[in-house]
């Protein structure tokens, strides 16, 4: 699942015209000059990719088992004309289930507890966790990329795979689960303040959230300080 965010900045052309004249008894001497400054409209456009992920063959259901590792490597390509700050949020599904450790021993005294059904593996150091928030039946993780993404470039994958939780059998048999991922981009020029890319990208994100507050499809944002992950500006 992906979402593309486009921010287009319009700049009006400027027309500067000067007229000079000098008078005399026989004729007028006149001159005219003009200068036109042209601006090209920019474009922010991204596309999400998962090169390692293989969809279900022939549309058939691909069943998974506890502790199975599934290749999944989401990244963002800048297909626009402007350098951008880019972000990703990942919704890990949750359920109240009984889980076991690697030896097979049931945890939490064998009591069913709210559990994230997948864990992300090998998270890249170039992605910074801004915050996480439980929403409905999922834990939503929101990350920013700590480098400005130039036009035509692609980020490192956020992670390389996910591992299914070690759920005791018989609890989620044949239940369909998804890991939705949303992708975002904000023009880097004049949108964020700070000394580092992380600080600037955080400020730009806050402006984006404020701009889209109450709008359909708005991003998931933390509601309390306990949900904030310590990123500068958050």
Buried (B, 14 or more C-beta within 10 A) or exposed (E): EBBBBEBEEEEEEEEEEEEEEEEEEEEEEEEEEEEEEEEEEBBBBBBBBBEBBEEEEEEEEEEBEBEEEBEBBBBBBBBBBBBBBBBBBBBBBBBEBBBBEEEEEEBEEEEBEEBBBBEBBEBBEBBBEBBBBBEEEBBBBBBBBBBBBEBEBBBBBBBBBBBBBBBBEEBBEEEEBEBBBBBBBBBBEEBBEBEEBBBBBBBBBBBBEEEBEEEEEEBBBBEEEEBBBEBBBB
